[in-house]
Amino acid sequence: AAAHALGSIGTKPAANALLAAIGKGDKKLQGEVGFGCLMCARSLAKQGDKKTALALTEAVNQANLPKNIKLAATQLTIVLKGEAGLGLLAAELKTKDLQRFRSALQAARDLGKVSTPTLIDVYKNLSDERKTLVIAVLSLSHDSAALPLIREAATKGAAPLKLQAIYA
């Protein structure tokens, strides 16, 4: 409960307390601390303190925590880094792990047009199923740089890919 409270407070002193607690205690407590770190990171990012927010997300990524918490931390790290996080975005989009891939797609959505070149770059090496999901994200960005790829997807590939591109 204390980790949640600290996460809700969302200040630098709360972040320092959470950072001091990560890696200590039992598994359940560590899950709560990890979740508190993410709550605090979001609050700090909204306040403009991206440096401390990134310190929290990176600490969560390095800790031995449940996969869902680490996925959320990676997603938030990508978004907080913006253009500097595009390498991590590309790596997550190339993974075989579907949960990591979907988390990366959400980060790309949150980044908007900044992620378009990365999405276009990884597209060619993806399965048709994953290409369909990338086209959906590209369509939400309303970036004209994605139009040639969307046009190509509308004429080539499996039926679901073509349909997604037409709807884009």
C-alpha positions as CSV (number, residue, x, y, z in Angstrom):
1,A,0.0,0.0,0.0
2,A,2.9,2.4,0.7
3,A,4.3,1.8,-2.7
4,H,1.0,2.7,-4.3
5,A,0.7,5.8,-2.1
6,L,4.2,6.9,-3.1
7,G,3.4,6.3,-6.8
8,S,0.2,8.3,-6.4
9,I,2.1,11.2,-4.8
10,G,4.3,11.4,-7.9
11,T,7.1,13.7,-6.7
12,K,10.8,13.4,-6.8
13,P,11.1,12.5,-3.1
14,A,8.5,9.7,-3.7
15,A,10.5,8.5,-6.7
16,N,13.7,8.4,-4.6
17,A,11.9,6.3,-2.0
18,L,10.6,3.9,-4.7
19,L,14.0,3.6,-6.2
20,A,15.5,2.8,-2.8
21,A,12.8,0.1,-2.4
22,I,13.1,-1.7,-5.7
23,G,14.8,-5.0,-5.5
24,K,14.1,-5.4,-1.7
25,G,11.4,-7.5,-0.1
26,D,9.3,-10.4,-1.3
27,K,7.9,-10.9,-4.8
28,K,4.5,-9.4,-4.0
29,L,6.0,-6.3,-2.5
30,Q,8.3,-5.9,-5.5
31,G,5.3,-6.0,-7.9
32,E,3.7,-3.3,-5.9
33,V,7.0,-1.2,-5.9
34,G,7.3,-1.7,-9.7
35,F,3.7,-0.6,-10.2
36,G,4.3,2.4,-7.9
37,C,7.4,3.3,-9.9
38,L,5.3,3.4,-13.1
39,M,2.6,5.5,-11.5
40,C,5.2,7.9,-10.2
41,A,7.0,8.0,-13.6
42,R,3.8,9.0,-15.4
43,S,3.1,11.8,-12.9
44,L,6.7,13.1,-13.1
45,A,6.6,13.0,-16.9
46,K,3.4,15.1,-16.9
47,Q,5.2,17.6,-14.6
48,G,8.1,17.8,-17.1
49,D,10.6,15.7,-15.1
50,K,11.5,13.2,-17.8
51,K,14.9,12.5,-16.3
52,T,13.5,11.1,-13.0
53,A,10.7,9.4,-14.9
54,L,13.2,7.6,-17.1
55,A,15.3,6.6,-14.0
56,L,12.1,4.9,-12.6
57,T,11.3,3.1,-15.8
58,E,14.8,1.9,-16.3
59,A,15.0,0.7,-12.7
60,V,11.8,-1.3,-13.3
61,N,13.2,-2.8,-16.5
62,Q,16.4,-3.9,-14.7
63,A,14.5,-5.4,-11.7
64,N,13.2,-9.0,-11.5
65,L,9.5,-8.1,-11.9
66,P,6.5,-9.6,-13.6
67,K,6.4,-9.4,-17.4
68,N,3.4,-7.1,-17.5
69,I,5.1,-4.5,-15.3
70,K,8.3,-4.7,-17.4
71,L,6.3,-4.3,-20.6
72,A,4.6,-1.2,-19.3
73,A,8.0,0.2,-18.3
74,T,9.5,-0.5,-21.7
75,Q,6.5,1.1,-23.4
76,L,6.8,4.2,-21.2
77,T,10.5,4.4,-21.7
78,I,10.1,4.5,-25.5
79,V,7.5,7.2,-25.2
80,L,9.5,9.3,-22.7
81,K,12.6,9.1,-24.9
82,G,10.7,10.2,-28.0
83,E,13.1,10.1,-31.0
84,A,15.9,8.8,-28.8
85,G,13.7,5.8,-28.1
86,L,13.2,4.7,-31.7
87,G,16.0,2.2,-31.5
88,L,14.3,0.5,-28.6
89,L,11.0,0.7,-30.4
90,A,12.5,-1.0,-33.5
91,A,14.0,-3.8,-31.3
92,E,10.6,-4.4,-29.6
93,L,8.8,-4.5,-32.9
94,K,11.2,-7.1,-34.2
95,T,10.8,-9.5,-31.3
96,K,9.0,-12.8,-31.7
97,D,7.2,-12.2,-28.4
98,L,3.6,-11.0,-29.4
99,Q,3.1,-9.2,-26.1
100,R,6.3,-7.1,-26.5
101,F,5.3,-6.5,-30.1
102,R,1.8,-5.2,-29.2
103,S,3.3,-3.1,-26.4
104,A,5.7,-1.5,-28.9
105,L,2.7,-0.8,-31.2
106,Q,1.0,1.1,-28.4
107,A,4.2,3.1,-27.8
108,A,4.3,3.9,-31.5
109,R,0.7,5.1,-31.3
110,D,1.5,7.3,-28.4
111,L,4.5,8.7,-30.2
112,G,2.5,9.5,-33.3
113,K,4.3,10.7,-36.5
114,V,7.7,10.4,-34.8
115,S,7.4,6.6,-35.0
116,T,6.4,6.5,-38.7
117,P,9.9,5.9,-40.2
118,T,10.6,3.1,-37.7
119,L,7.3,1.4,-38.4
120,I,8.0,1.6,-42.2
121,D,11.5,0.3,-41.7
122,V,10.5,-2.8,-39.7
123,Y,7.4,-3.5,-41.8
124,K,9.1,-5.4,-44.6
125,N,10.4,-8.2,-42.3
126,L,7.1,-8.8,-40.5
127,S,4.5,-11.5,-41.0
128,D,1.3,-10.5,-42.8
129,E,-0.6,-10.6,-39.4
130,R,1.9,-8.2,-37.9
131,K,2.0,-6.0,-41.0
132,T,-1.8,-5.6,-40.6
133,L,-1.3,-4.3,-37.1
134,V,1.4,-1.9,-38.2
135,I,-0.8,-0.6,-41.0
136,A,-3.5,0.1,-38.4
137,V,-1.1,2.1,-36.2
138,L,0.2,4.0,-39.3
139,S,-3.3,4.9,-40.3
140,L,-3.9,6.5,-36.8
141,S,-0.9,8.7,-37.2
142,H,-2.3,10.5,-40.3
143,D,1.3,10.8,-41.6
144,S,1.5,11.2,-45.4
145,A,4.9,9.5,-45.3
146,A,3.1,6.2,-44.7
147,L,0.8,6.5,-47.8
148,P,3.1,4.7,-50.2
149,L,3.3,1.7,-47.9
150,I,-0.4,1.7,-47.2
151,R,-1.1,1.8,-50.9
152,E,1.3,-1.1,-51.5
153,A,-0.4,-3.1,-48.7
154,A,-3.8,-2.6,-50.3
155,T,-2.6,-4.4,-53.4
156,K,-0.2,-7.1,-52.1
157,G,-0.4,-9.6,-49.2
158,A,-3.1,-11.5,-47.5
159,A,-6.8,-10.5,-47.6
160,P,-6.8,-9.1,-44.0
161,L,-3.7,-7.0,-44.8
162,K,-5.4,-5.6,-47.9
163,L,-8.6,-4.8,-46.0
164,Q,-6.7,-3.0,-43.2
165,A,-4.9,-0.9,-45.8
166,I,-8.1,-0.1,-47.6
167,Y,-9.7,1.0,-44.3
168,A,-6.6,3.1,-43.5
